[in-house]
């Protein structure tokens, strides 16, 4: 059984690579999670989770993470990824949304923030705040834009 993470951060990175996968790997390195094993989560921030500006992860650990990413080989194309967390008034429970596409970072962030608001509306939960982060990249050969909400455990930090 997995423990519930109790800290989280926002991370993003963009990069070029010699392949789409190489670009993704370079982008997650820039985001600070590249030497870990990512366990992709759906969309929930645990109640009372605490925001940290930066989390340093030991190499090879399993990191619970919600993320959006886009890799492309369309030269000259602008790509972006964004995440948003709508955090509730009560308990700090939150909903995480991810978005990526051939758009600007501004458009991606605007879209994902609306998605987070909508998710809380459907849950009938009042929002205390929304945190978001985005990344944007213009493809040269193989490019990637990555944005994420990585989580962790305060007792392991």
Secondary structure, 3 states (H helix, E strand, C coil): CCCCCCEECCEEEEEEECCHHHHHHHHHHHCCCCCCEEEECCCEECCCCEECCCCCCCCCCEEEEEEEEEEECCCCCEEEEEEEEEEECCCCCEEEEEEEECCCHHHHHHHHHHHHHHHHHHCCCCEEEEEEEEEEEECCCEEEEEEEEEEECHHHC
